Amino acid sequence: MKIYTRTGDKGKTRIIGNDVLYKSAPRINSYGTIDELNSLVGLVIANLSDKTKVFKEELEEVQQLLFDCGTDLAISPTDKKHEFIFEDNGAVEWLEKKIDEYSEKVPVTKKFILPGGSKTAANLHMARTVTRRAEREIVALMQIEPINEAVLKFINRLSDYFFAAARYSNVLEGVEDIQYRNSKPVFR
């Protein structure tokens, strides 16, 4: 099986439903960023330490869910043959429980913190920022075409998960978060 189609040679790609779009189209940007994020999560997993390997299974689950999100974003709004496959089915609630669990295990902060710390925390913060970009691109897409809104809700919560996991990974590694020196209290 050949993996190249030559469609991209003219700056276009085919999405689910057979529409051909320019690679700069909002739909392509949205699911392309989800793909980038999924690869970044794979990098986070590959670089987990002995102390942070507790994240491995849940990060692999996040990857599975991201594939579903990307699939739904790649479906043409005119396609009648394919249905959305991402259904919340408790995914947002699962993330919220993880966020709450990790937030209870870290020092209280009322100020912004610098992204970084341990290698795992720095990688998770990078995943958080790519998630935020994916969210912005999904919002831009939904302003012009219909999307599976469950995807947007999941991605919104996922960035909060990465923040909480990054902070908790610093705790696991014994690394203190560094507060942004000019931050006024923002968290209550």
C-alpha positions in Angstrom: 0.0 0.0 0.0 1.4 3.4 -1.0 0.9 6.2 1.6 1.3 9.0 -0.8 -1.6 10.3 -3.0 0.1 13.2 -4.8 -3.0 15.3 -4.0 -0.8 17.3 -1.6 1.5 18.3 -4.5 -0.9 21.1 -5.3 -1.5 22.1 -1.7 -4.7 20.1 -1.3 -5.9 17.1 0.7 -9.0 14.9 0.8 -11.1 14.7 3.9 -13.6 12.1 5.1 -16.5 12.4 2.7 -14.2 13.0 -0.3 -14.2 16.8 -0.2 -10.9 18.2 -1.4 -9.7 21.2 0.6 -6.6 23.4 0.6 -4.2 22.4 3.4 -4.7 25.9 4.8 -8.4 25.4 5.4 -9.7 25.8 8.9 -10.9 22.2 9.0 -7.5 21.0 8.1 -5.8 23.3 10.6 -8.1 22.0 13.4 -7.6 18.3 12.9 -3.9 18.9 12.0 -3.3 20.5 15.3 -5.1 17.6 17.1 -2.7 15.3 15.2 0.3 17.4 16.3 -1.0 17.3 19.9 -1.4 13.5 19.8 2.2 13.2 18.6 3.3 15.5 21.4 1.5 13.4 24.0 3.4 10.4 22.5 6.6 12.3 23.2 5.5 13.1 26.7 4.9 9.4 27.3 8.3 8.4 25.8 10.0 10.8 28.2 8.2 9.9 31.4 10.5 9.3 34.3 10.3 6.5 36.8 8.4 8.9 39.1 6.0 10.2 36.5 5.2 6.9 34.7 2.0 7.0 36.7 0.6 9.1 33.8 1.4 6.6 31.1 -2.0 4.8 30.9 -4.1 7.9 31.2 -2.0 9.7 28.5 -2.5 6.7 26.2 -6.2 7.0 26.8 -6.0 10.7 25.9 -4.3 9.7 22.7 -7.1 7.4 21.8 -9.6 10.1 22.5 -7.6 12.6 20.4 -7.8 10.3 17.4 -11.5 10.2 17.8 -11.6 14.0 18.0 -9.4 14.4 14.9 -11.6 11.9 13.0 -14.7 14.0 13.7 -13.0 17.2 12.7 -11.9 15.6 9.4 -15.5 14.7 8.4 -17.0 16.9 5.7 -20.2 18.7 6.8 -21.8 17.4 3.6 -20.9 13.8 4.2 -24.0 11.6 4.9 -22.1 8.3 5.2 -20.0 8.9 8.2 -21.1 9.8 11.7 -19.2 11.4 14.5 -17.4 8.8 16.6 -16.3 11.0 19.6 -19.0 10.9 22.2 -18.3 12.3 25.6 -19.3 9.1 27.4 -17.7 10.4 30.6 -14.4 11.6 29.1 -14.9 15.2 30.3 -15.9 14.0 33.7 -12.9 11.7 33.8 -10.6 14.6 33.0 -12.3 16.7 35.7 -11.8 14.0 38.3 -8.1 13.8 37.4 -7.8 17.6 37.5 -9.4 17.7 41.0 -7.2 14.8 42.2 -4.0 16.4 41.0 -5.0 19.8 42.3 -5.4 18.4 45.8 -1.8 17.0 45.7 0.0 20.3 44.8 0.8 23.4 46.8 -1.9 26.1 46.6 -1.0 28.9 44.2 -2.8 32.2 43.7 -0.4 33.4 41.0 0.6 32.4 37.5 3.4 30.0 37.4 6.1 29.7 34.7 5.7 26.7 32.4 8.4 24.2 33.2 10.1 22.5 36.1 10.8 18.9 35.6 11.1 17.5 32.1 7.7 15.9 32.3 6.1 19.1 33.6 7.7 21.1 30.8 6.5 18.6 28.2 3.0 18.7 29.7 2.9 22.5 29.6 3.9 22.3 26.0 1.0 19.9 25.4 -1.3 22.4 27.2 -0.3 25.2 24.9 -0.8 23.1 21.8 -4.2 22.1 23.2 -5.1 25.8 23.6 -4.1 26.4 19.9 -6.2 23.4 18.8 -9.1 24.9 20.7 -8.8 28.2 19.0 -8.7 26.6 15.6 -11.7 24.4 16.4 -13.6 27.6 17.5 -12.6 29.3 14.2 -13.9 26.3 12.3 -17.2 26.1 14.2 -17.8 29.7 13.3 -18.1 28.8 9.6 -19.1 25.1 9.6 -20.8 22.6 12.0 -18.6 20.5 14.3 -19.1 17.9 16.9 -19.4 20.2 19.9 -18.4 17.4 22.3 -14.9 17.6 20.8 -14.6 21.3 21.7 -15.7 20.6 25.3 -13.2 17.8 25.6 -10.3 19.9 24.2 -11.2 22.8 26.5 -11.0 20.5 29.6 -7.9 18.7 28.3 -5.8 21.9 28.5 -6.8 22.2 32.2 -5.9 18.5 32.7 -2.4 19.1 31.2 -1.9 22.1 33.6 -2.9 20.0 36.6 -0.8 17.1 35.5 2.2 19.3 34.9 2.0 20.7 38.4 1.6 17.3 39.9 4.5 15.9 37.9 6.7 18.6 39.5 5.5 17.4 42.9 6.4 13.8 42.0 9.8 14.9 40.8 10.4 17.2 43.9 10.6 20.3 41.8 9.0 23.5 42.9 6.8 25.6 40.5 8.2 29.0 39.9 5.7 31.8 40.3 5.6 34.6 37.7 7.2 37.5 39.6 4.8 40.2 38.3 1.7 38.1 38.8 -1.1 39.5 40.9 -3.2 36.9 42.7 -5.4 35.4 40.0 -6.5 32.1 41.4 -8.9 31.9 44.3 
